[in-house]
Amino acid sequence: MNSFPYTELKPDAFAVIRGNENNQRLHGTAYFYKTPFGGTLIEIEVDGLPIINTENQSSFFGMHIHENGNCELPFNKTGEHYNPNSVSHPNHVGDMPPLLGNNGYAYSVFYTERFSVSDIVGRSIVIHDKADDFSSQPSGNSGTKIGCGIINVKEKRLPK
């Protein structure tokens, strides 16, 4: 028996992420899994991130769930961070850990109890060009929206 129960799970929702005009190589997927103890497990893989820190080629990027599922360029219709409880940043429901990009690639898996999959379907996942500072109001001073994907449940998994 496998001790990690998620190795056989299919995602309950996903988003295909694409870059803006200045980051056309940026692409990736985010998968959202319901868990038996509440909350959501998120798996995200992105390539084509800008290399900002050329000294060691690792950079952090802000990542959030935004209110609206509209990734029309230049991603200015995504709305604010998903924040149904009207709390201060970084306590928005849509606030998530930053992505650590290495040579333009990032892979992350994390768990959150801030939202369930059904709360975020139809919204967008957004990647910003700066690291979230976790204090500036209203959204962490994370800069320009460089990547966006609409969260949906139309298919269970995209082919690689």
N, CA, C and O of each residue as an XYZ file, in Angstrom:
640
protein
N       0.834     -1.185      0.000
C       0.000      0.000      0.000
C       0.875      1.244      0.000
O       1.836      1.331      0.764
N       0.554      2.181     -0.833
C       1.303      3.429     -0.919
C       0.932      4.322      0.264
O      -0.252      4.496      0.551
N       1.918      4.888      0.951
C       1.646      5.724      2.114
C       1.180      7.124      1.729
O       0.590      7.820      2.556
N       1.429      7.549      0.502
C       0.974      8.863      0.061
C      -0.259      8.656     -0.799
O      -0.143      8.147     -1.914
N      -1.452      9.038     -0.312
C      -2.695      8.660     -0.985
C      -2.973      9.395     -2.289
O      -3.913      9.023     -2.991
N      -2.203     10.422     -2.652
C      -2.544     11.231     -3.811
C      -1.885     10.766     -5.104
O      -2.130     11.352     -6.158
N      -1.066      9.739     -5.048
C      -0.372      9.316     -6.254
C      -1.324      8.763     -7.312
O      -0.985      8.764     -8.495
N      -2.493      8.296     -6.918
C      -3.450      7.735     -7.863
C      -4.618      8.667     -8.139
O      -5.487      8.326     -8.941
N      -4.669      9.813     -7.514
C      -5.790     10.729     -7.694
C      -5.739     11.458     -9.024
O      -4.666     11.749     -9.553
N      -6.903     11.744     -9.545
C      -7.041     12.608    -10.710
C      -7.424     13.984    -10.181
O      -8.164     14.080     -9.203
N      -6.939     15.045    -10.804
C      -7.298     16.381    -10.321
C      -8.792     16.652    -10.492
O      -9.435     16.134    -11.405
N      -9.316     17.464     -9.603
C     -10.723     17.846     -9.658
C     -10.930     19.120    -10.465
O     -12.044     19.405    -10.904
N      -9.867     19.883    -10.660
C      -9.904     21.091    -11.498
C      -8.491     21.351    -12.001
O      -7.517     20.841    -11.446
N      -8.394     22.143    -13.050
C      -7.076     22.482    -13.580
C      -7.135     23.829    -14.268
O      -8.210     24.337    -14.585
N      -5.961     24.401    -14.493
C      -5.839     25.641    -15.270
C      -4.645     25.498    -16.198
O      -3.591     25.002    -15.799
N      -4.815     25.930    -17.421
C      -3.715     26.025    -18.371
C      -3.234     27.472    -18.308
O      -4.000     28.399    -18.570
N      -1.977     27.657    -17.961
C      -1.415     28.988    -17.745
C      -0.637     29.416    -18.978
O       0.140     28.643    -19.538
N      -0.853     30.652    -19.389
C      -0.092     31.210    -20.509
C       0.433     32.575    -20.104
O      -0.086     33.213    -19.188
N       1.472     33.012    -20.803
C       2.112     34.275    -20.494
C       1.488     35.457    -21.209
O       0.691     35.302    -22.134
N       1.874     36.647    -20.754
C       1.418     37.883    -21.397
C       2.278     38.177    -22.622
O       3.102     37.354    -23.021
N       2.081     39.365    -23.223
C       2.798     39.725    -24.457
C       4.311     39.721    -24.272
O       5.044     39.375    -25.199
N       4.784     40.099    -23.098
C       6.220     40.161    -22.831
C       6.800     38.839    -22.345
O       8.015     38.722    -22.179
N       5.959     37.854    -22.117
C       6.396     36.545    -21.608
C       5.691     35.433    -22.385
O       5.055     34.557    -21.798
N       5.812     35.481    -23.695
C       5.084     34.543    -24.549
C       5.551     33.103    -24.405
O       4.820     32.179    -24.763
N       6.745     32.898    -23.892
C       7.241     31.527    -23.679
C       6.686     30.914    -22.392
O       6.773     29.702    -22.195
N       6.122     31.739    -21.524
C       5.599     31.250    -20.245
C       4.382     30.366    -20.505
O       3.444     30.775    -21.188
N       4.405     29.162    -19.959
C       3.291     28.232    -20.080
C       3.351     27.231    -18.948
O       4.424     26.966    -18.404
N       2.211     26.677    -18.590
C       2.206     25.676    -17.541
C       0.803     25.200    -17.218
O      -0.169     25.565    -17.878
N       0.725     24.376    -16.185
C      -0.550     23.846    -15.709
C      -0.580     23.890    -14.193
O       0.443     23.762    -13.521
N      -1.776     24.073    -13.683
C      -2.022     23.967    -12.239
C      -3.136     22.951    -12.060
O      -4.151     23.015    -12.753
N      -2.958     22.021    -11.143
C      -3.959     21.006    -10.841
C      -4.415     21.190     -9.405
O      -3.610     21.468     -8.516
N      -5.714     21.033     -9.188
C      -6.320     21.231     -7.872
C      -7.034     19.946     -7.476
O      -7.880     19.444     -8.217
N      -6.687     19.412     -6.294
C      -7.222     18.143     -5.820
C      -8.006     18.346     -4.532
O      -7.536     19.015     -3.611
N      -9.204     17.767     -4.469
C      -9.942     17.711     -3.214
C      -9.208     16.733     -2.304
O      -8.621     15.762     -2.781
N      -9.238     16.981     -1.005
C      -8.603     16.058     -0.066
C      -9.654     15.494      0.879
O     -10.683     16.134      1.098
N      -9.426     14.320      1.442
C     -10.425     13.718      2.330
C     -10.557     14.445      3.671
O     -11.508     14.195      4.412
N      -9.631     15.327      3.990
C      -9.691     16.056      5.267
C      -9.962     17.543      5.057
O      -9.615     18.366      5.904
N     -10.576     17.882      3.937
C     -10.895     19.277      3.638
C      -9.723     19.962      2.976
O      -8.623     19.414      2.916
N      -9.960     21.147      2.486
C      -8.886     21.884      1.841
C      -8.575     21.363      0.455
O      -9.296     20.536     -0.103
N      -7.470     21.874     -0.088
C      -7.101     21.600     -1.468
C      -5.599     21.382     -1.583
O      -4.806     22.104     -0.979
N      -5.229     20.395     -2.352
C      -3.832     20.168     -2.702
C      -3.617     20.761     -4.086
O      -4.371     20.468     -5.014
N      -2.584     21.599     -4.229
C      -2.306     22.273     -5.499
C      -0.963     21.795     -6.027
O       0.021     21.742     -5.290
N      -0.930     21.449     -7.306
C       0.296     21.068     -8.003
C       0.427     22.007     -9.196
O      -0.487     22.106    -10.014
N       1.549     22.689     -9.296
C       1.732     23.645    -10.391
C       3.100     23.445    -11.019
O       4.100     23.261    -10.325
N       3.124     23.484    -12.345
C       4.372     23.379    -13.104
C       4.354     24.456    -14.181
O       3.417     24.537    -14.975
N       5.394     25.280    -14.201
C       5.462     26.408    -15.133
C       6.859     26.468    -15.732
O       7.851     26.254    -15.036
N       6.932     26.759    -17.022
C       8.199     26.964    -17.699
C       8.124     28.290    -18.458
O       7.035     28.792    -18.739
N       9.269     28.839    -18.781
C       9.329     30.096    -19.514
C       9.221     31.323    -18.634
O       8.985     32.423    -19.133
N       9.393     31.150    -17.319
C       9.398     32.306    -16.421
C      10.605     33.180    -16.734
O      11.649     32.660    -17.128
N      10.487     34.494    -16.570
C      11.652     35.347    -16.820
C      12.757     35.065    -15.805
O      12.485     34.794    -14.636
N      13.989     35.131    -16.260
C      15.141     34.973    -15.357
C      15.534     36.368    -14.919
O      16.135     37.128    -15.679
N      15.189     36.695    -13.686
C      15.371     38.035    -13.148
C      16.711     38.174    -12.433
O      17.414     39.172    -12.590
N      17.045     37.172    -11.657
C      18.282     37.189    -10.883
C      19.335     36.390    -11.650
O      19.428     35.173    -11.487
N      20.124     37.061    -12.482
C      21.067     36.347    -13.347
C      22.279     35.806    -12.593
O      23.019     34.982    -13.130
N      22.490     36.257    -11.359
C      23.636     35.755    -10.594
C      23.483     34.272    -10.265
O      24.403     33.485    -10.489
N      22.306     33.887     -9.728
C      22.100     32.462     -9.436
C      20.910     31.892    -10.205
O      20.593     30.712    -10.054
N      20.249     32.700    -11.020
C      19.170     32.311    -11.912
C      17.964     31.712    -11.196
O      17.195     30.959    -11.796
N      17.794     32.044     -9.911
C      16.600     31.669     -9.166
C      15.861     32.939     -8.779
O      16.479     33.915     -8.351
N      14.559     32.931     -8.925
C      13.754     34.098     -8.605
C      12.409     33.656     -8.062
O      11.897     32.600     -8.434
N      11.834     34.471     -7.174
C      10.504     34.216     -6.644
C       9.472     35.022     -7.412
O       9.735     36.147     -7.836
N       8.287     34.432     -7.587
C       7.178     35.055     -8.294
C       5.920     34.941     -7.451
O       5.609     33.872     -6.926
N       5.192     36.056     -7.322
C       3.926     36.018     -6.607
C       2.917     35.165     -7.359
O       2.924     35.102     -8.588
N       2.042     34.507     -6.590
C       1.024     33.650     -7.203
C      -0.241     33.733     -6.350
O      -0.198     33.576     -5.130
N      -1.365     33.984     -7.017
C      -2.624     34.170     -6.302
C      -3.798     33.643     -7.121
O      -3.718     33.515     -8.343
N      -4.891     33.341     -6.418
C      -6.174     33.117     -7.075
C      -6.836     34.492     -7.148
O      -6.937     35.189     -6.139
N      -7.285     34.880     -8.336
C      -7.979     36.156     -8.514
C      -9.476     35.917     -8.695
O      -9.908     34.820     -9.049
N     -10.252     36.963     -8.447
C     -11.720     36.878     -8.427
C     -12.327     36.386     -9.729
O     -13.232     35.551     -9.719
N     -11.838     36.893    -10.840
C     -12.504     36.648    -12.118
C     -11.734     35.669    -12.997
O     -10.504     35.681    -13.036
N     -12.468     34.835    -13.690
C     -11.877     33.895    -14.635
C     -11.805     34.496    -16.023
O     -12.390     33.966    -16.967
N     -11.084     35.608    -16.149
C     -10.939     36.262    -17.440
C      -9.459     36.531    -17.672
O      -8.894     37.458    -17.090
N      -8.832     35.725    -18.519
C      -7.404     35.866    -18.805
C      -7.165     36.531    -20.152
O      -6.174     36.249    -20.825
N      -8.069     37.406    -20.538
C      -7.879     38.195    -21.749
C      -6.679     39.111    -21.548
O      -6.561     39.774    -20.517
N      -5.785     39.146    -22.542
C      -4.605     40.001    -22.441
C      -5.030     41.460    -22.316
O      -5.971     41.877    -22.991
N      -4.378     42.230    -21.492
C      -3.144     41.997    -20.736
C      -3.387     41.530    -19.293
O      -2.660     41.935    -18.386
N      -4.388     40.693    -19.077
C      -4.745     40.128    -17.771
C      -5.265     41.188    -16.798
O      -5.115     41.036    -15.586
N      -5.863     42.242    -17.305
C      -6.362     43.301    -16.436
C      -7.824     43.108    -16.046
O      -8.415     43.982    -15.412
N      -8.413     41.971    -16.421
C      -9.803     41.704    -16.069
C      -9.930     40.564    -15.061
O     -11.020     40.028    -14.864
N      -8.813     40.191    -14.418
C      -8.842     39.109    -13.431
C      -9.415     39.556    -12.091
O      -9.740     38.722    -11.246
N      -9.539     40.861    -11.893
C     -10.024     41.368    -10.613
C      -8.937     41.327     -9.560
O      -7.758     41.134     -9.855
N      -9.363     41.512     -8.338
C      -8.435     41.495     -7.197
C      -8.207     40.059     -6.739
O      -8.783     39.120     -7.289
N      -7.351     39.902     -5.715
C      -7.188     38.584     -5.104
C      -8.551     38.109     -4.617
O      -9.368     38.901     -4.148
N      -8.781     36.808     -4.734
C     -10.027     36.230     -4.229
C     -10.058     36.443     -2.721
O      -9.207     35.923     -1.999
N     -11.043     37.212     -2.242
C     -11.066     37.660     -0.846
C     -12.517     37.783     -0.360
O     -12.970     38.888     -0.063
N     -13.250     36.664     -0.276
C     -14.666     36.735      0.091
C     -14.910     37.222      1.518
O     -16.020     37.648      1.840
N     -13.898     37.167      2.372
C     -14.060     37.589      3.766
C     -13.619     39.023      4.015
O     -13.668     39.492      5.152
N     -13.190     39.725      2.977
C     -12.752     41.129      3.079
C     -11.722     41.347      4.184
O     -11.880     42.222      5.035
N     -10.658     40.532      4.156
C      -9.579     40.657      5.133
C      -8.355     41.275      4.459
O      -8.295     41.372      3.233
N      -7.388     41.689      5.264
C      -6.163     42.295      4.743
C      -5.230     41.230      4.182
O      -5.252     40.071      4.597
N      -4.410     41.658      3.229
C      -3.350     40.812      2.686
C      -2.305     40.600      3.787
O      -1.978     41.565      4.479
N      -1.779     39.429      3.982
C      -1.790     38.214      3.168
C      -2.806     37.168      3.612
O      -2.572     35.972      3.442
N      -3.915     37.596      4.170
C      -4.925     36.656      4.645
C      -6.078     36.454      3.681
O      -7.094     35.864      4.051
N      -5.940     36.935      2.442
C      -6.965     36.679      1.435
C      -7.057     35.178      1.199
O      -6.055     34.469      1.285
N      -8.226     34.708      0.910
C      -8.401     33.291      0.575
C      -7.511     32.918     -0.606
O      -6.977     31.810     -0.650
N      -7.346     33.831     -1.564
C      -6.572     33.552     -2.767
C      -5.071     33.734     -2.651
O      -4.357     33.500     -3.626
N      -4.567     34.144     -1.496
C      -3.116     34.290     -1.326
C      -2.470     32.918     -1.201
O      -2.919     32.077     -0.422
N      -1.415     32.701     -1.973
C      -0.736     31.408     -1.992
C       0.766     31.615     -1.854
O       1.245     32.739     -2.000
N       1.517     30.553     -1.576
C       2.976     30.677     -1.502
C       3.555     31.110     -2.846
O       2.973     30.828     -3.893
N       4.689     31.788     -2.820
C       5.311     32.199     -4.081
C       5.886     30.997     -4.828
O       6.165     29.951     -4.241
N       6.053     31.177     -6.123
C       6.746     30.182     -6.946
C       8.234     30.475     -6.918
O       8.630     31.638     -6.987
N       9.053     29.467     -6.820
C      10.498     29.617     -6.935
C      10.896     29.139     -8.321
O      10.874     27.944     -8.612
N      11.260     30.093     -9.171
C      11.696     29.770    -10.520
C      13.193     29.523    -10.551
O      13.963     30.280     -9.959
N      13.603     28.487    -11.226
C      15.008     28.145    -11.421
C      15.262     28.016    -12.913
O      14.731     27.118    -13.567
N      16.078     28.922    -13.450
C      16.330     28.941    -14.891
C      15.038     28.959    -15.691
O      14.952     28.339    -16.751
N      14.031     29.668    -15.186
C      12.764     29.810    -15.889
C      11.744     28.727    -15.626
O      10.643     28.785    -16.173
N      12.072     27.728    -14.799
C      11.179     26.600    -14.523
C      10.796     26.606    -13.047
O      11.618     26.917    -12.185
N       9.534     26.260    -12.762
C       9.082     26.139    -11.373
C       8.136     24.958    -11.250
O       7.310     24.710    -12.129
N       8.268     24.237    -10.153
C       7.355     23.141     -9.815
C       7.083     23.252     -8.328
O       8.007     23.386     -7.526
N       5.809     23.196     -7.963
C       5.457     23.325     -6.553
C       4.232     22.481     -6.256
O       3.334     22.350     -7.089
N       4.205     21.914     -5.064
C       3.038     21.206     -4.547
C       2.832     21.708     -3.126
O       3.768     21.724     -2.327
N       1.607     22.119     -2.810
C       1.327     22.572     -1.453
C      -0.145     22.349     -1.133
O      -0.962     22.117     -2.024
N      -0.460     22.421      0.136
C      -1.811     22.199      0.645
C      -2.313     23.490      1.269
O      -1.547     24.218      1.901
N      -3.597     23.774      1.096
C      -4.208     24.918      1.765
C      -5.616     24.564      2.229
O      -6.342     23.828      1.561
N      -5.980     25.098      3.374
C      -7.353     24.975      3.861
C      -8.134     26.260      3.599
O      -9.279     26.385      4.035
N      -7.530     27.214      2.893
C      -8.190     28.500      2.648
C      -9.362     28.382      1.689
O     -10.303     29.173      1.771
N      -9.327     27.413      0.783
C     -10.418     27.259     -0.173
C     -10.582     25.797     -0.548
O      -9.664     24.984     -0.432
N     -11.800     25.497     -1.007
C     -12.062     24.176     -1.583
C     -12.045     24.336     -3.104
O     -12.090     25.453     -3.620
N     -11.981     23.235     -3.797
C     -11.956     23.291     -5.251
C     -13.201     24.004     -5.779
O     -13.104     24.807     -6.707
N     -14.355     23.723     -5.204
C     -15.589     24.348     -5.697
C     -15.590     25.864     -5.513
O     -16.292     26.563     -6.244
N     -14.826     26.387     -4.562
C     -14.737     27.838     -4.347
C     -14.013     28.561     -5.477
O     -14.273     29.738     -5.726
N     -13.107     27.867     -6.161
C     -12.229     28.552     -7.116
C     -12.513     28.246     -8.579
O     -11.962     28.909     -9.458
N     -13.360     27.258     -8.863
C     -13.692     26.954    -10.253
C     -14.322     28.192    -10.886
O     -15.233     28.795    -10.318
N     -13.833     28.561    -12.059
C     -14.304     29.742    -12.754
C     -13.505     30.996    -12.441
O     -13.726     32.037    -13.059
N     -12.585     30.915    -11.498
C     -11.708     32.042    -11.164
C     -10.400     31.866    -11.940
O     -10.294     30.970    -12.777
N      -9.416     32.706    -11.669
C      -8.137     32.586    -12.368
C      -6.991     32.422    -11.379
O      -7.047     32.902    -10.247
N      -5.955     31.734    -11.835
C      -4.691     31.679    -11.108
C      -3.741     32.605    -11.869
O      -3.620     32.523    -13.091
N      -3.070     33.487    -11.123
C      -2.233     34.514    -11.734
C      -0.824     34.427    -11.165
O      -0.634     34.240     -9.963
N       0.156     34.564    -12.044
C       1.568     34.648    -11.650
C       2.020     36.078    -11.906
O       1.755     36.649    -12.963
N       2.709     36.648    -10.919
C       3.206     38.025    -10.996
C       4.719     38.032    -11.166
O       5.386     37.046    -10.853
N       5.260     39.138    -11.659
C       6.698     39.202    -11.950
C       7.578     39.496    -10.741
O       8.803     39.474    -10.862
N       6.990     39.769     -9.584
C       7.770     40.019     -8.376
C       7.295     39.102     -7.259
O       6.173     38.596     -7.282
N       8.160     38.901     -6.296
C       7.775     38.133     -5.119
C       6.779     38.936     -4.300
O       6.912     40.154     -4.179
N       5.803     38.277     -3.748
C       4.850     38.886     -2.830
C       5.603     39.246     -1.555
O       6.337     38.413     -1.025
N       5.437     40.471     -1.048
C       6.141     40.859      0.186
C       5.347     40.517      1.451
O       5.832     40.749      2.558
N       4.148     39.976      1.307
C       3.293     39.522      2.400
C       2.913     40.612      3.392
O       2.492     40.309      4.509
N       3.054     41.875      3.002
C       2.655     42.939      3.930
C       1.995     44.128      3.236
O       1.032     44.678      3.771
N       2.478     44.544      2.067
C       1.904     45.720      1.397
C       0.435     45.499      1.082
O       0.018     44.402      0.708
N      -0.339     46.564      1.243
C      -1.774     46.500      0.978
C      -2.070     47.190     -0.357
O      -1.437     48.200     -0.662
N      -2.976     46.701     -1.136
C      -3.885     45.619     -0.783
C      -3.445     44.240     -1.260
O      -4.125     43.252     -0.984
N      -2.292     44.151     -1.991
C      -2.019     42.856     -2.630
C      -0.564     42.397     -2.613
O      -0.192     41.553     -3.428
N       0.264     42.913     -1.727
C       1.609     42.382     -1.580
C       2.660     42.910     -2.519
O       3.770     42.378     -2.559
N       2.338     43.962     -3.293
C       3.328     44.599     -4.157
C       4.038     43.587     -5.056
O       5.257     43.635     -5.218
N       3.261     42.674     -5.636
C       3.869     41.595     -6.421
C       3.999     41.913     -7.908
O       4.365     41.038     -8.693
N       3.711     43.128     -8.299
C       4.026     43.563     -9.654
C       3.038     43.173    -10.720
O       1.861     42.926    -10.454
N       3.546     43.123    -11.937
C       2.765     42.887    -13.144
C       2.287     41.439    -13.232
O       2.991     40.517    -12.822
N       1.095     41.254    -13.767
C       0.554     39.914    -14.023
C       1.204     39.389    -15.301
O       0.944     39.900    -16.391
N       2.052     38.366    -15.164
C       2.766     37.841    -16.333
C       2.223     36.508    -16.833
O       2.525     36.097    -17.954
N       1.426     35.831    -16.014
C       0.848     34.554    -16.408
C      -0.547     34.415    -15.846
O      -0.839     34.924    -14.764
N      -1.417     33.723    -16.577
C      -2.807     33.604    -16.138
C      -3.417     32.328    -16.699
O      -3.121     31.930    -17.826
N      -4.271     31.692    -15.906
C      -5.027     30.534    -16.355
C      -6.373     30.489    -15.671
O      -6.477     30.799    -14.484
N      -7.404     30.110    -16.400
C      -8.754     29.998    -15.842
C      -8.912     28.605    -15.242
O      -8.573     27.604    -15.874
N      -9.426     28.550    -14.028
C      -9.596     27.285    -13.313
C     -10.926     26.658    -13.741
O     -11.987     27.266    -13.597
N     -10.851     25.435    -14.268
C     -12.069     24.775    -14.728
C     -12.030     23.279    -14.487
O     -11.009     22.731    -14.072
N     -13.145     22.627    -14.751
C     -13.268     21.182    -14.523
C     -13.703     20.445    -15.792
O     -14.210     19.327    -15.695
N     -13.523     21.023    -16.956
C     -14.015     20.417    -18.197
C     -13.368     19.084    -18.509
O     -14.015     18.192    -19.058
N     -12.080     18.936    -18.162
C     -11.363     17.693    -18.405
C     -10.618     17.333    -17.128
O     -10.300     18.209    -16.324
N     -10.345     16.074    -16.942
C      -9.641     15.648    -15.748
C      -8.124     15.815    -15.834
O      -7.492     16.112    -14.820
N      -7.535     15.639    -16.983
C      -6.086     15.780    -17.098
C      -5.759     16.044    -18.567
O      -6.316     15.409    -19.462
N      -4.879     16.958    -18.791
C      -4.443     17.240    -20.162
C      -3.326     16.283    -20.536
O      -2.520     15.918    -19.679
N      -3.257     15.871    -21.784
C      -2.127     15.030    -22.195
C      -0.835     15.831    -22.135
O      -0.840     17.042    -22.359
N       0.252     15.172    -21.839
C       1.565     15.846    -21.740
C       2.081     16.170    -23.114
O       3.166     16.736    -23.248
